[in-house]
Amino acid sequence: MTESSEWLIYRGAGEPHDGIERLPAPPPWRDFTGREAASENGGDGSEDRRLGAHRHLAELHRPGAEELEMINAALYLRRPLLVTGSPGAGKSTLAHSVAYELGLGNVLRWSIVSRSTLQDGLYHYDAIARLQDVQIAAQGGFGSAAGSPGAVESIGSYVRLGPLGTALLPSDVPRVLLIDELDKSDIDLPNDLLNVLEEGEFAIPELERIADRLPGGEAEVLTADGTKVRVRDGRVRCRAFPFVVLTSNGERDFPAPLMRRCIHLQLGRPDHKRLATFVRAHLGDEAARAGDDLITRFLERSRSELVAADQLLNAIYLTDAAAPPSRDRLADLLIQRLDRAR
C-alpha cells in the first residue's frame, strides 16, 4: 500500500512541480485521443467510450427478453423507442449498442436542455451571416451576381441541419438518433415533436420559398455530421425512418399523444451480473474482479439511494489506478447519492 500522499498529482503545495508527468492514461470512457483516427475511418471515436474498450471480453448490455422485444418492436414498427430509467441505467448506451451491432453508422445525438426547441433539432438558418456576406459583396462591387457570397444560389451555405433533421434525410438504411433526457425539455417540446415523428418529413421555409430560383430546385446544406447534402424543393423526407431513442430519467410525465406513438421500455436496476459485465467491458477482467466488493456495496446502496453506474466505474478505476490507502472512503466520496440536495 502506498503512502497517503503518493497517489496525489496536485498536492496544494503552492510550488510548481512536474507531477503532471505521473498522471496515468485516462479512463477509457474519458479518452478522446482516438477521434482523429476514427474520423479517417468514417467513425467518431465514441464506440470505446460508450460501449467499452474491452467489450470483446463481455456481453455488454446484453438485453433481457423484454428489452430485446421492445427494441425489435420499435425497429419493425418504425416507431420511436422511449426508454425510461434511473441515471446510469444504460439508456443512452442502448442507442450506441444498436447502431454498432447493426452497422448503422455514428449515432446522432440531440442532448435536451430546458431551452431546446424543435427548431434546434431540425435546422438552423444563419440569416445574419448571409446578410453580412451580402453587404461585403456589395462593397466589393459583386452585388448579387450568381456565385457571389450571399447570392440566392449559395443560400444552402447558411443552413445546417440539426440531429433530427439529419436523421430524416433520405437513405436506404435508418440512422440512429438519440434524443437524450427529453424530460428536461420545455413543456411544449414533446407535443412539438409529434408531427415530425409521425410524418417523417419537414420543410425549410427559407429554401422552400425560393426553390424555383435554385438550380434544379436544390440547395446544398450542411448536416449535423459535417457533410454536405442536397435538399430538393426545400423539404427533407426520409425513406427509411430513423431508429429514434428518446431517454428520460422519469422526472415528468409525457402527453398521451406522444406515448401512443412510442414503444415504451422501462429499464430496471441492474443486478450484480450485469454490473460486473458493465465493468468488465470498460476496464477488463482484472478490474472487475478487484472491484467486486465495490459492486456489492453499490447494489446494497442502490436499494435505498439513487446512485448511477458510471459513479461505480469511476470508483473502481480510480481505486485501482491510483491505489489510495483510503480506498473505501474514496469510493464512498465518488459514489454519492443523487437524490439528496447539496
Secondary structure, 3 states (H helix, E strand, C coil): CCCCCCCCCCCCCCCCCCHHHHCCCCCHHHCCCCHHHHHHCCCCCCHHHHHCCCHHHCCCCCCCHHHHHHHHHHHHHCCCEEEECCCCCCHHHHHHHHHHHHCCCCCEEEECCCCCCHHHHHEEECHHHHHHHHHHHHHCCCCCCCCCCCCHHHHHHHEEECHHHHHCCCCCCCCEEEEECHHHCCCCHHHHHHHHHHHCEEECHHHHCCHHHCHHHEEEEECCCCCEEEEECCEEECCCCCEEEEEECCCCCCCHHHHHCCEEEECCCCCHHHHHHHHHHHHCHHHHHHCHHHHHHHHHHHCCCCCCHHHHHHHHHHHHHCCCCCHHHHHHHHCCCCCCCC
